[in-house]
Amino acid sequence: MRETYRLGRSEALALQRQKIANGTAPAYSSPNEQECADRWDQLGERQQSAGDRGGFLSACSSFPAPGLPGYDEAVAEARGSAPTP
C-alpha cells in the first residue's frame, strides 16, 4: 500500500504541474478524483487490488494546492523523500 500511496502522490504532483503549465491557477490545480482515476488507468495498474486503487485515488485526489497547509510534505512524499503513512 505504501508504494501505491507514493505513486498516487507522485502522479498528483505531475498532474498538478501539467495543469499549472497549461494555465490553471495554482489554487485550482489539485487533481480531482476523476483525473486521478484516468491516470491510474493510463498507468495500466488495473491488475492491482481494489485497495491499491483506492489508496492511489485517495493519495492523488487529496494533493493540496501550492501554498496550502501540507503542500511541502505532499511534495516530499511525491519525491519519495518523506515517510508515507
Residue pairs with C-beta under 8 A, 6 or more apart in sequence:
1 51
1 52
1 55
2 84
2 85
4 48
4 52
4 55
4 56
4 59
5 55
5 56
5 58
5 59
5 77
5 84
5 85
6 59
6 77
6 78
6 80
6 84
7 43
7 56
7 59
8 36
8 55
8 56
8 57
8 58
8 59
8 60
9 59
9 60
9 63
9 74
9 77
9 78
9 84
10 78
10 79
10 80
11 36
11 39
11 40
11 43
11 56
11 60
12 30
12 31
12 36
12 59
12 60
12 61
12 63
12 74
12 78
13 63
13 74
13 75
13 78
13 79
15 31
15 35
15 36
15 39
15 60
16 29
16 30
16 31
16 63
16 65
16 66
19 28
19 29
19 31
20 26
20 29
26 65
26 66
26 67
27 65
27 66
27 67
28 65
29 65
29 66
30 61
30 63
30 64
30 65
31 39
31 60
31 61
31 63
32 61
33 57
33 60
33 61
35 60
35 61
36 56
36 57
36 60
36 61
37 57
39 60
40 46
40 53
40 56
40 57
40 60
45 52
45 53
45 56
59 77
63 74
63 78
64 70
64 71
64 74
65 71
73 82
76 82
77 84
